Amino acid sequence: MVIDLTDLKAYMKEAITKPLDKKDLDLDVPYFANVVSSTENLAVFIWEGLQKLLPTSLLHKIKLYETDENCIIYKGEAQAPSAFTEGCTVPTLPRDD
């Protein structure tokens, strides 16, 4: 399925930027009042927000980076260790020295 990038940007703004930008997750985002603000739970929060806005079956996965070498991939399964993949490696570009 294809989605217009302008629409995708609007959905991302609504589901990610509006509720999270410049916020203290533990204090300012109601979802995290009783949920630990881990990267895994943040990926679930983003997934759930996008699922509400995107056309059915369009969302495949969420890839959220903690550091340059560590990320979480969430594919919408039930919250279980198998739902997440950790240890993503970002390819490094050759330096121009």
C-alpha positions in Angstrom: 0.0 0.0 0.0 1.2 3.5 -0.7 0.6 6.7 1.3 1.2 10.3 0.3 4.2 11.7 2.2 2.3 14.9 3.1 -0.4 12.7 4.8 2.3 10.6 6.6 4.0 13.7 7.9 0.6 15.0 9.3 0.0 11.6 11.0 3.5 11.6 12.5 3.0 15.1 13.8 -0.3 14.2 15.4 0.9 10.8 16.9 4.5 11.7 17.8 5.5 15.3 17.7 2.4 16.8 19.4 2.2 14.5 22.4 6.0 14.1 22.9 8.0 17.1 21.6 9.7 19.0 24.4 7.9 17.0 27.1 9.0 15.2 30.2 7.5 11.8 29.5 7.0 10.9 33.1 5.4 14.2 34.1 3.7 15.6 30.9 2.4 12.5 29.0 -0.6 10.8 30.7 0.3 7.4 29.0 3.5 7.3 31.1 1.8 8.1 34.4 1.7 4.3 35.2 4.0 3.0 32.5 7.8 3.0 32.8 9.1 5.4 30.1 11.5 2.9 28.5 12.3 2.9 24.9 10.3 -0.2 24.4 7.2 1.4 25.9 7.8 4.6 23.9 7.8 2.4 20.7 4.4 0.9 21.8 3.0 4.4 22.5 4.1 5.6 19.0 2.7 2.4 17.4 -0.6 2.8 19.1 -0.9 6.5 18.1 0.0 5.8 14.5 -2.4 2.8 14.3 -5.3 5.1 15.2 -4.5 7.4 12.3 -3.1 5.4 9.5 -5.2 3.3 7.1 -5.7 -0.3 8.2 -2.7 -2.6 7.8 -0.3 0.1 6.6 2.0 0.3 9.6 4.6 -2.4 9.5 7.1 -1.5 12.3 8.5 1.2 14.5 12.3 1.6 14.7 13.4 3.8 17.5 17.0 4.6 18.2 18.4 5.0 21.8 22.0 5.5 20.6 23.9 5.2 17.4 24.3 1.5 18.0 21.2 0.5 19.9 17.6 0.6 18.7 14.3 -1.0 19.3 12.1 -2.4 16.5 8.5 -3.0 17.4 6.1 -4.7 15.0 2.9 -4.4 17.0 2.8 -7.8 18.6 1.6 -8.2 22.2 4.1 -6.7 24.6 6.5 -9.5 25.0 10.2 -9.8 24.6 9.7 -11.4 21.1 7.9 -8.3 20.0 11.1 -6.3 20.2 14.5 -6.5 18.4 17.4 -4.8 20.0 21.0 -4.0 19.0 20.5 -2.3 15.7 23.7 -1.1 14.1 23.9 2.1 12.1 26.3 1.8 9.2 29.1 4.3 9.4 29.9 6.4 6.4 33.5 6.8 5.3 35.2 9.9 6.6 36.7 12.4 4.3 40.1 13.0 6.0 
